[in-house]
Amino acid sequence: MLTWEWNFNLGTILPLIFAAGVFYAITKTDMKALKDNVVDIKATLLRQSETIAQIAVQKSQIENHYAQLAEVQKAQRLLDQRLYDLSRGRGFIKETIDGEYK
C-alpha cells in the first residue's frame, strides 16, 4: 500500500514561491514589452497606410496630367496642321476672295 506524507518545510516551499514570483514578474515584463511593440507596429502601419493613400492620390493626379498632356499634344498637332494648311493657301484664307484680291 502506498502512503503519501504531507511534510512541508520552509526550505521546500520558499524556492517554489520565489520561482513562481520570478516567473510572474518576467512574464509581466515581457507582456508589457510585447504590448508596447504591438502599439508601435500599429502606429507604423497607420503611417504607412496614410503614405500609401497619398501615393495613390499622386498616381491618380499623374495619370490625369498625362491625359491632359495627351489632349494638349493632340490640339497642338491640329493647330500645326491648320497653320500648315493656311500657309499653303488652304483653309480660311483663300488665294482669291470673290476676285477682289490677287
C-alpha positions as CSV (number, residue, x, y, z in Angstrom):
1,M,0.0,0.0,0.0
2,L,1.3,3.4,-1.0
3,T,1.3,6.2,1.5
4,W,1.9,9.8,1.0
5,E,3.4,12.0,3.6
6,W,2.5,15.7,3.6
7,N,5.5,17.1,5.2
8,F,6.2,20.7,4.2
9,N,9.1,22.8,5.4
10,L,10.2,26.3,4.5
11,G,13.2,25.1,2.5
12,T,10.9,23.4,0.0
13,I,8.1,26.0,-0.2
14,L,10.1,29.2,-0.3
15,P,12.0,28.4,-3.5
16,L,8.8,27.4,-5.2
17,I,7.1,30.6,-4.2
18,F,10.2,32.6,-5.2
19,A,10.3,30.8,-8.6
20,A,6.6,31.5,-9.2
21,G,7.1,35.2,-8.3
22,V,10.1,35.5,-10.7
23,F,8.2,33.7,-13.4
24,Y,5.2,36.1,-12.9
25,A,7.5,39.2,-12.9
26,I,9.3,38.1,-16.1
27,T,6.1,37.2,-17.8
28,K,4.5,40.5,-16.9
29,T,7.5,42.5,-18.1
30,D,7.6,40.5,-21.4
31,M,3.9,41.1,-21.9
32,K,4.3,44.9,-21.3
33,A,7.2,44.9,-23.8
34,L,5.1,42.9,-26.3
35,K,2.2,45.3,-25.8
36,D,4.5,48.3,-26.4
37,N,5.8,46.6,-29.6
38,V,2.3,46.0,-30.9
39,V,1.3,49.6,-30.2
40,D,4.5,50.8,-32.1
41,I,3.7,48.4,-35.0
42,K,0.1,49.7,-35.2
43,A,1.4,53.3,-35.3
44,T,3.9,52.4,-38.1
45,L,1.2,50.6,-40.1
46,L,-1.1,53.6,-39.8
47,R,1.6,55.9,-41.1
48,Q,2.4,53.5,-43.9
49,S,-1.3,53.3,-44.9
50,E,-1.5,57.1,-44.9
51,T,1.6,57.2,-47.1
52,I,0.1,54.6,-49.5
53,A,-3.1,56.6,-49.7
54,Q,-1.0,59.7,-50.6
55,I,0.9,57.8,-53.2
56,A,-2.4,56.5,-54.7
57,V,-3.7,60.1,-54.9
58,Q,-0.4,61.2,-56.6
59,K,-0.6,58.4,-59.1
60,S,-4.1,59.4,-60.0
61,Q,-3.0,63.0,-60.4
62,I,-0.1,62.0,-62.6
63,E,-2.4,59.9,-64.8
64,N,-4.7,62.9,-65.1
65,H,-1.8,65.1,-66.1
66,Y,-0.8,62.5,-68.7
67,A,-4.3,62.6,-70.1
68,Q,-4.3,66.4,-70.2
69,L,-0.9,66.4,-71.8
70,A,-2.1,64.0,-74.5
71,E,-5.1,66.3,-75.2
72,V,-2.7,69.3,-75.4
73,Q,-0.4,67.5,-77.8
74,K,-3.4,66.5,-79.9
75,A,-4.6,70.1,-80.0
76,Q,-1.1,71.3,-80.9
77,R,-0.9,68.8,-83.8
78,L,-4.3,70.0,-85.0
79,L,-3.1,73.7,-84.8
80,D,0.1,72.8,-86.6
81,Q,-1.8,71.1,-89.4
82,R,-4.1,74.1,-89.7
83,L,-1.2,76.5,-89.8
84,Y,0.5,74.4,-92.4
85,D,-2.7,74.3,-94.5
86,L,-3.1,78.1,-94.1
87,S,0.4,78.7,-95.3
88,R,-0.4,76.6,-98.4
89,G,-3.5,78.6,-99.2
90,R,-5.9,76.1,-97.9
91,G,-8.4,76.7,-95.1
92,F,-9.9,80.0,-94.0
93,I,-7.6,82.2,-96.2
94,K,-8.2,81.7,-99.9
95,E,-5.9,82.8,-102.8
96,T,-8.7,85.0,-104.1
97,I,-11.8,86.2,-102.4
98,D,-14.5,86.8,-104.8
99,G,-11.9,88.0,-107.2
100,E,-11.2,91.1,-105.0
101,Y,-7.6,90.1,-104.1
102,K,-5.0,88.7,-106.3
